[in-house]
Amino acid sequence: MKTIFCDESGYDGNNLWHPDQPYFTYAAVCISPDEADSILAEAVARFKPPGDEIKTARLLRSNPGRKTIQWILEKITGKYQVVCCHKRYCLAGKLYEYMIEPILSNASTYFYANGLHKLIANGFYFSALANDQFANQSLVEFQQLMRDRDAKKLVSVVDSLAQRSPGADQFMNSVLTIIVCNQAEIQSELKMFEGENGESGAAKWILELSVTALRSLLAELSGEEMVPLIVTCDDSKPLKAGQDFMDAMVGRTDCRKLDFDGLSGQLTFNLAEKIRFAGSVACCGVQLADVAASSANFALKNQDSSFARYWRETHGDSLHEQSIFPDASILDLTSFQAVKNTMILQELAARSIRKESLTGNLMQLDSVSSIAAQGYLHAQTSST
């Protein structure tokens, strides 16, 4: 049996567009309560932080404070993992999940396997990063649509998308065409979340990242052996709203996996009891999880700082494999997969205009897009 303590940093609920909080980090520390108490008591005795309390965000602002945090991190090295997420890129990924995937659901495995979701998410993210007004506006309005959970507002989002000049950007226009031509089906999907469970229900937190991060960490810690876990988390409205799913993991011994995105992800884990919630002030284990999460977040936000270099060199191994960051190589049109996905995207747009099935004749779609990609790359090579 393992005792786990969890906390986050960079939390803004459903707001993934916050200019001052670009990253969300969620940490799980595997440690006994007695050891957690002992580490923090020694840290206070050694470093005498203000108010005799370990407040990570405050301590990271000064050199003496960072020494305190580094000492604590070294004490828990190898005992924690942290999921790190680039929030704006995650928002672009959510746009694919709720605006594109529903109309490809009959064959979603094929498109995910090819990485179409990554092409669209990275395309939106890097366009927004380059101050493309259309990409920025689209992501902001999509976020508001999902936060309001009002399917009728899809019309205004589509109207905004349609203002883009035809031919200005082939990638964006392909995505626009798919959404505009299939908006009725997208709206039907969004209606499933309208007003669901009121203000305290899981649908309220549809863009929030805590539940997904916690599930990834607990699956890793429970492992294929399905080791029972006693888990204490910092008090969290999203986690409490999604508690039904977590409660279903109490006493689970069946290890179930799903191959997705090039990784074999474990879906189940074994909770020895329902997840406990406690504030960091009253729980030393949660304080240690705050140190882990906040340190990773600080290192990501201040990547040129000496602390960030220290964290990467000493604690980079704590980064969970299911952390989420943008990847410019996905858009590299000298690579076969990027070109193939671009061809697939263009064909989906053409099918949308012709009102044809987007998921029909997948073998033909795959063959034609592969041949077209090979032809494009050959032509590029020949021209140089």
Secondary structure, 3 states (H helix, E strand, C coil): CEEEEEEEECCCCCCCCCCCCCEEEEEEEECCHHHHHHHHHHHHHHHCCHHHCCCHHHHCCCHHHHHHHHHHHHHCCCCEEEEEEEHHHHHHHHHHHHHHHHHHHHHHHHHHHHCHHHHHHHHHHHHHHCCCHHHHHHHHHHHHHHHHCCHHHHHHHHHHHCCCCCCCCHHHHHHHHHHHHCHHHHHHHHHHHCCCCHHHCHHHHCCCCHHHHHHHHHHHHHCCCCCCEEEEECCCHHHHHCHHHHHCCECCCCCCEEEECCEEEECCCCECCCCEECCCCCCHHHHHHHHHHHHHHHHHHCCCCHHHHHHHHHHHHHECCCCECCCHHHHCCCCHHHHHHHHHHHHHHHHHHHCCCCCCCHHHHHHHHHHHHHHHHHHHHHHC
